């Protein structure tokens, strides 16, 4: 079943990391790093398989595992433009971030 994110792009800005999120299908997303800060290189892009659960209208919990082994879980509040992101890195590092989430026009 198609979710309401599919086909849309968003800019996630959590201060130390700014990323474009493109929900390609209801089970895949492409993220592209706009500004990786000290976390990752600018321009890095990866397609990931996602699990998406709608918590309530316009609020989603999204989880995926990256090629590096990092695991990421977002709670995305599209109504209020707020994102909560938790990431566990392969080296054991854990990041808890909060920031903004804004839609961008589809081309």
ZAGU-182976 format. One line per 3 residues: number of its first residue (from 1); for each residue x, y, z of N, C-alpha, C. Coordinates in steps of 0.02 Angstrom, whole numbers, plus 50000, padded with zeros to 5 digits. Layout:
NUM = X/Y/Z/X/Y/Z/X/Y/Z | ...
//
This chain:
1 = 50042/49941/50000/50000/50000/50000/50044/50062/50000 | 50031/50108/49954/50070/50169/49948/50058/50215/50008 | 50112/50240/50037/50104/50289/50091/50105/50359/50061
4 = 50090/50409/50102/50084/50478/50077/50152/50511/50067 | 50206/50477/50084/50273/50504/50074/50300/50489/50004 | 50276/50434/49975/50302/50408/49912/50300/50461/49856
7 = 50358/50469/49823/50364/50516/49768/50382/50587/49790 | 50391/50597/49855/50405/50664/49881/50477/50670/49907 | 50501/50732/49906/50568/50749/49929/50563/50799/49987
10 = 50609/50790/50034/50610/50834/50093/50682/50851/50110 | 50691/50909/50142/50757/50928/50169/50753/50919/50244 | 50799/50877/50269/50807/50865/50341/50867/50906/50364
13 = 50859/50947/50414/50914/50987/50441/50915/50978/50517 | 50966/50941/50541/50973/50930/50613/51035/50966/50641 | 51057/51018/50606/51114/51057/50629/51180/51028/50607
16 = 51198/50969/50633/51262/50938/50615/51258/50900/50549 | 51198/50895/50520/51187/50856/50459/51127/50884/50422 | 51136/50896/50357/51081/50918/50315/51076/50870/50255
19 = 51017/50841/50246/51009/50787/50197/50943/50795/50159 | 50945/50776/50094/50883/50771/50056/50859/50699/50061 | 50795/50691/50076/50763/50626/50080/50714/50620/50022
22 = 50722/50570/49980/50676/50559/49925/50644/50490/49934 | 50579/50491/49947/50542/50428/49958/50523/50401/49889 | 50566/50360/49863/50561/50334/49795/50500/50288/49786
25 = 50491/50242/49833/50433/50197/49833/50408/50192/49905 | 50358/50151/49916/50333/50144/49985/50380/50102/50028 | 50433/50074/49997/50481/50033/50035/50554/50052/50022
28 = 50565/50108/49988/50635/50130/49976/50640/50206/49976 | 50698/50228/49998/50713/50299/50002/50784/50310/49979 | 50796/50367/49947/50863/50386/49929/50880/50448/49971
31 = 50935/50443/50009/50957/50503/50046/51021/50529/50013 | 51026/50595/50011/51085/50628/49983/51108/50680/50033 | 51171/50675/50052/51199/50721/50102/51214/50788/50069
34 = 51183/50840/50094/51195/50908/50070/51253/50939/50109 | 51251/50932/50175/51305/50957/50219/51314/50905/50274 | 51369/50867/50268/51381/50813/50315/51416/50833/50379
37 = 51436/50897/50384/51472/50918/50444/51531/50871/50456 | 51539/50849/50517/51593/50803/50534/51570/50730/50530 | 51507/50718/50511/51479/50650/50513/51493/50611/50449
40 = 51487/50643/50391/51496/50608/50327/51512/50657/50272 | 51530/50632/50213/51551/50675/50159/51491/50706/50122 | 51499/50769/50101/51447/50802/50062/51439/50765/49996
43 = 51377/50760/49973/51362/50729/49909/51351/50654/49912 | 51366/50623/49969/51356/50550/49974/51282/50535/49966 | 51266/50484/49926/51197/50465/49915/51191/50389/49919
46 = 51135/50365/49945/51124/50294/49951/51049/50279/49949 | 51032/50225/49915/50963/50200/49915/50957/50148/49970 | 50907/50154/50013/50898/50108/50069/50827/50080/50067
49 = 50820/50019/50091/50754/49989/50100/50727/50013/50167 | 50665/50036/50167/50636/50066/50227/50577/50026/50253 | 50566/50035/50317/50504/50013/50349/50470/50077/50373
52 = 50409/50088/50351/50374/50150/50367/50308/50133/50403 | 50298/50164/50461/50236/50156/50499/50206/50225/50510 | 50143/50232/50493/50108/50295/50506/50084/50293/50578
55 = 50110/50337/50620/50092/50340/50691/50024/50373/50699 | 50015/50426/50663/49951/50462/50658/49955/50502/50593 | 49901/50532/50570/49907/50569/50508/49965/50619/50509
58 = 50007/50615/50458/50065/50658/50448/50123/50647/50497 | 50122/50593/50535/50178/50575/50579/50197/50503/50563 | 50262/50494/50545/50286/50428/50524/50348/50408/50563
61 = 50353/50343/50576/50415/50315/50602/50446/50276/50544 | 50508/50292/50528/50542/50263/50471/50609/50235/50494 | 50624/50173/50473/50686/50141/50494/50720/50109/50434
64 = 50788/50107/50436/50826/50075/50384/50896/50058/50408 | 50929/50016/50369/50999/49998/50381/51040/50018/50319 | 51096/50051/50331/51139/50075/50277/51192/50024/50259
67 = 51223/50032/50201/51277/49987/50179/51333/49982/50231 | 51345/50037/50265/51399/50039/50315/51383/49997/50377 | 51320/49979/50384/51297/49944/50444/51262/49989/50493
70 = 51264/50054/50480/51228/50102/50523/51153/50089/50520 | 51120/50096/50576/51047/50091/50578/51018/50159/50597 | 50963/50177/50565/50933/50242/50575/50858/50234/50586
73 = 50832/50272/50634/50760/50276/50645/50741/50349/50649 | 50691/50368/50610/50664/50436/50613/50593/50435/50638 | 50574/50486/50675/50505/50503/50685/50497/50570/50649
76 = 50457/50569/50596/50448/50628/50554/50378/50656/50563 | 50375/50716/50591/50311/50751/50602/50304/50802/50545 | 50269/50781/50492/50263/50824/50433/50213/50881/50444
79 = 50168/50873/50491/50120/50927/50506/50157/50987/50536 | 50205/50974/50581/50240/51028/50616/50311/51039/50590 | 50334/50999/50541/50400/51009/50511/50457/50992/50558
82 = 50447/50941/50602/50497/50922/50651/50519/50850/50637 | 50584/50838/50643/50611/50770/50635/50653/50752/50696 | 50644/50691/50718/50686/50661/50770/50723/50604/50737
85 = 50788/50604/50742/50828/50553/50709/50875/50520/50759 | 50876/50454/50758/50922/50415/50799/50963/50371/50753 | 51028/50371/50762/51072/50331/50719/51123/50295/50762
88 = 51131/50231/50749/51183/50191/50781/51234/50174/50727 | 51297/50192/50739/51350/50180/50690/51385/50114/50703 | 51418/50086/50651/51452/50022/50658/51504/50021/50714
91 = 51534/50079/50729/51585/50082/50782/51555/50087/50852 | 51487/50086/50855/51453/50089/50920/51430/50158/50938 | 51449/50209/50899/51426/50277/50912/51351/50283/50905
94 = 51321/50325/50946/51249/50335/50944/51234/50409/50942 | 51192/50430/50894/51174/50500/50886/51099/50508/50893 | 51078/50556/50934/51009/50575/50941/51004/50647/50918
97 = 50964/50660/50866/50961/50727/50837/50889/50749/50829 | 50878/50813/50831/50812/50843/50819/50822/50903/50774 | 50777/50911/50726/50784/50967/50681/50720/50981/50642
100 = 50730/51010/50583/50674/51029/50542/50668/50983/50481 | 50608/50980/50455/50592/50940/50397/50547/50982/50352 | 50571/50996/50290/50532/51038/50245/50525/51004/50178
103 = 50465/51007/50149/50455/50979/50082/50490/51022/50031 | 50514/50990/49978/50541/51028/49921/50501/51009/49859 | 50498/51055/49813/50458/51043/49752/50486/50986/49713
106 = 50442/50944/49687/50461/50891/49641/50470/50921/49572 | 50518/50896/49537/50532/50924/49470/50489/50892/49418
//
